[in-house]
Amino acid sequence: MIAICAAFAAATAVTGVTHVARIASSPDPLPTAAAAAGGVLVGWAVADAASAVYHWALDNYGSETTPVWGAQIAGFQGHHDQPFTIVQRAPCNNLYRSCVPALPQMVGLAVVGCVSLASGDAGGAGAGVVAAQSAYAAFLVGVVGAQQFHQWAHAVKGVPPLALAAARARLIVSRKAHGRHHVSPYGGVYGMVSGWFNAPADRFELWRHAEVAVWHLRGVEPICWKLDGRLRERAFDIAGGRRPEE
C-alpha cells in the first residue's frame, strides 16, 4: 500500500521535473509554459468531472454484492451514515486503490520526459504536446488525490496549511462546498477534486437527466429517489419521457 503510493509520488515528481526542464529548453518557453498551465487547468477540471460521475454512480447504484465495485459501493453509500470515519484513515489507505491504475500511466509520462531529456530533444515538443501531457498528468494527480481532498473536506483539525489555502482558493474541494452534498437525499454536489463541476452540473440538472436515462435503459431507480420521492418527480418533470407508473 505504502510502496504503491510512494511509487506514484516519485513518478509524479519525475514527470514534473522533466516537464519543467522541457519547457525551459523550448525555443519559446513563455508560450509553452502558458500552454502547460492551461493544460493543467483542463486536466484538473476533467478530473473533477470524472470524480463527480464516479461519485454519483457509486452513491446511487449497486450494492456490496456488485462484482468488482462492491466494496467501493458499500464504502460510498455507508459514508453518508458515518461521514467522519474517513478522517480516521491514513493517507495511503485513501489513495492506494486509485494509485494502482494511475501508476503505470504516470510512469509512462515520466519515461517520456526522461527519454526526451536524454536524447537532447527536450525542446522539440510543441506547445500542443506539452499542454496535452500537462493535462494528462494533472488529471491523474486529481483522480488519485480525490479521496484525500475528500478526507480534508471532512476533517476539523490536522489539515495541512497548504491544503487549507488550496481549499480557500477553490483549487481543491472545501469543507463548506462538500458539506452541501451531505444533506439527504445526497442528490448533487458530487465533485471531489476541485468542486468546479458542481455548479454547472447542478445548474443544468445533469444528474436528474442521467437518472432518468438510466431508468429508461435499465429500469433501475437511484437511491436518491428512494430517499426522497420528490427528487424522482423532479427528475421526470425535467427530463420528460415515460414515468415508471405509466
N, C-alpha and C positions, 0 to 999 in steps of 0.2 A: 504493500500500500504506500508506504513512505518512499520506496525506491521509484515507483511509477510517478509519483508527484514530483520528486526531485529531478527525475529524468526530463519530465515535461518542462520544469522551470529552467533547467540547463539548456534544453533545445530552444526555448523561447529567448533566453539571454543571447545565445549564439546567433539566432536569427536577427535579433535586434542590433547586435554589434555589427554583423556583416552588412546589414541593411544600411546602417548609418555610414559605414565605410564606402559602400557602393554609391550612395547619394553624394558623399564628399568628393568622390572620384569622377562624378558625372561632368560632362562638358558644361552643363547648365545646372549647377547644384540648387539654386534657389527655386526655379520652376519644378525641378524634380522633387525637392523637399515639399513644396506645396502640393504636388500630386500625391506624394506619400501620405501627407497629413489628411488630405481628402479621402484617400483610400482607407485610412484608419477609422475615420468617422463613419464611412459607409459600412465597413465591416462590423463596427460596434453596433450600428443601428440594425443591421441584419441579424446579428447575434441576439439582440433584444427581441426582435420579432420572432425568431426561432424559439427562444425560451418561452415566449408567450404562447405560441401554438402548442408547444410540448406541455406546458403547464395546464393549459385549458383541456387538452386531451386526457391527461392523466387524472386531473381533478374530476372529470365528468364521465369517463367511460372505463369499463373493465373493472376488475377486482383482483384480489390477491391470487386468484386461481388462473388469471390470464397468462398464457405462455409468454416467456421472455421478460415481459414488463411487469409481471405480477407483483414482485417485491417493491418496485418503484411506485406502482399504482397504490399499493397499500400505504406506503410512506406518505405520498402526496395527499391522499384522502384522509388518512389519520391525522395529518398535520393540522387540519382545521380544528380537531378536538383537543389536540395538545400542541399548540403552536410554539411553545417555548422550549420543547425538548431539543429543537435543532441547535440551540445555543450551547448545549452540553457536549456536542460532538467536536472532536479535534478536527482541524482544517483538512487533513488528508482523508479523514472519513467522509467529509463533504465532497471532496474533489476527485478522488481516485477513479470513480466509475466513469466520469466524464473524460478523465485523462487517458483512459485505455484506448478509445478510438481516436482521440485527438493527437496522441503522442507520435504515431508514425507520420502523421501529416505535418506536424511541426518539425520533426526530424528531417523530413523531405525539404522543407523550406530552408532549414539550417544548412543542409548539404548543398543545395543550390547556391546559397550565399557563399559558402566556403569554396566551392569549385570555381565560382566566378572570380573570387579574390585570388585564388591560387593560380588561375590561368592568365591573370593580368587583364581580364576583360571586365573588371568591376565597373568601369564607366560606360560599358557598351549597352547596358539595358536602358531602353527608353523610358520616358515618364509614365507611359501607359503600363508597362510591365511592372515598374516599381509600385505604381498605385494598386495594381491588381494583387501583387504579393503582400502589400501592406494591408489591404482589405482582408485577405485570407488569414494572415497572422492575427489581426485584431479580432476577426470572427472566432478563431479557435480560442484565443485568450478569453473572450467574452463568454462563450458557451461553457468553458471549463470553470471559469470563475463565478458563474451564475449562482451556484448553491452557496458559495462563500459570501457573496454580496447579500444573498437571501438571509444568511445567518446574521450578518451585521445589522440587517434591517429589523431583526427581532431583538438584538442584544440591547440591554440597558446600561451595560458597562463593559469595559475591556475592548472597545472598538478602537483600532489604531487611529491616531490623529489624522493620518493621510487619508484613511477611508472615510472618516467623518467629513473632511474637506471635500473629497470627491463626491460624497452624497449631497453636500450643500450646493456643489456646483452642478448637480444633476448628471454627473458622469457615471455614477452607479446609483442603483435604486435606494431611495431613502426610507427611513423608518415611517415617516408620515405617509409617503406615497404607497408603500406596501401595506400599511395599515388599512387602507381603503379596500383592499382585497379581502381582508379578514372580517367581513360582515356577511352573514348569511343572506342569500344563498351562494355567495362566493362566485358571482357570475361575471366578473370583469377584473380589470387591473391585473393582468396575468404576467406582464413583463418582469423579468427578474435580473436583467443586466443593468440597463440604464433607466428603464421605465419610459423611454421615448415613444415606444409603440402604443402605450396605453391610451393616450388621448385620442389619436385618430381611430384606433380600433373600437373604443367605446363610443366615440362620436358617431361613427358610421355603422354602429351596431353589428360589427363583424361577427361576433360570437353568436348572436341570435340567428343571423343568416346561416352560419356554419352549422348550428344545431338543427335547424330546420332541414338543411341539406342532408345531414347525417340521418335524420329521421326518415326522410323520403327514400334514401338509399338503403338503409339497414333496418329501419323500424325500431331504432333504439332511442330512448329519451335520455338526455343528460341528467346527471344527479342534481344540477342546479334547478331544473324544472321540478323535480320531485320535492325539493326543499321549499320551493315557492311556486305554486301553480300560476301565479300572476306573471312570472317570467315566461312561462310556457305560452300564455295567451299573448303576451307582448311579442314574443318571437314570431308567432304566426300572423299577428297584425302587421308586423314589419315586413316579413319575408313573403307573406301570402301563400297561396297554394292550399292543397287539401289538408285538413286537420285530422288528427288521429281518430276522432269520433265520427268522421264522415265516411 
